[in-house]
Amino acid sequence: MKKGYILSIASVLIMSVTPILNKLTLKEYTPLITSFIFSICSIIFTSLAIRKTKLTKINIRIVLISLLSAFGLCLQFYSLNYLSPATFAFIGRFYIIFTILLSLIMLKEKLSLMDILAIILSIVGTIYIYKDDPQRGNLQGIIYAFLYTFMFAMCGVITKKELKRTSSNTINFYNQLLSIIVIGILIVFTGQNINVNFKGVFVIALSAFASGFVGLLLYYEGMKYLSMSKVSIIRSLSPVVVLFYSVIVFNTKITSHLLIGGFLILFSVIMMNSKDIFQKLIRRH
């Protein structure tokens, strides 16, 4: 159980770097081109890691995971093209709601009262910070954010079921391979040209290494030891970490809304990880 928490938290710390890097990348490329290069870099890193691993045969569930991931990745970059990294990250925490609902339906997981309270705190914290961002009125970016969030939630739930018979490395490899094919077709269909430059590719490669390879593998491994709902709550830390990174890179102004909202989200994560302790305190009173 502790291993699952460590893996999930490590995944959050690493993957939270990507909104910052991706925002910088979008100054060089369109969201669709960025998604394509990102997928290529990710599969290169994954191939190096699994070169001695025997891959299992692809199945319809992996194909579905890959399709959801491909379209979700594109929508993610389109969303980030309109929103600030902090707002992008906090809206993305509605991933929790989608995941919990999908887990209840597809995985038949059960929620305790503490789980529900933690989720509510996380959502309230997210809304509190969201209200403080000057770019929050960008409806197009918000719609893209909710769509990619839903697709990634669906992808995560299906992956949770597939991990019972397929290794995380295999899922990761096929996921990225099919994403390249799907996004490549979209690029041809939209008539976009790829003009490669070292700076842009380097930043995307760094982002892919952090998120598409290391962070994703840690995320998949963490799901082996924890329920989908617990993994989702831990991932609520992501916006707080992104905010911290944004202060360093973009000199983001820290306001009372950001501090209070960040505290609520962080407290919800602590509540989830210390659920037994909180339940004992409640029973005593």
Helices and strands as residue ranges (DSSP letters): H 2-15, H 18-25, H 31-49, H 60-82, H 85-91, G 92-94, H 95-102, I 103-107, H 113-130, H 139-162, H 168-190, H 198-207, I 208-215, H 216-225, H 228-234, H 237-250, H 256-273, H 275-284
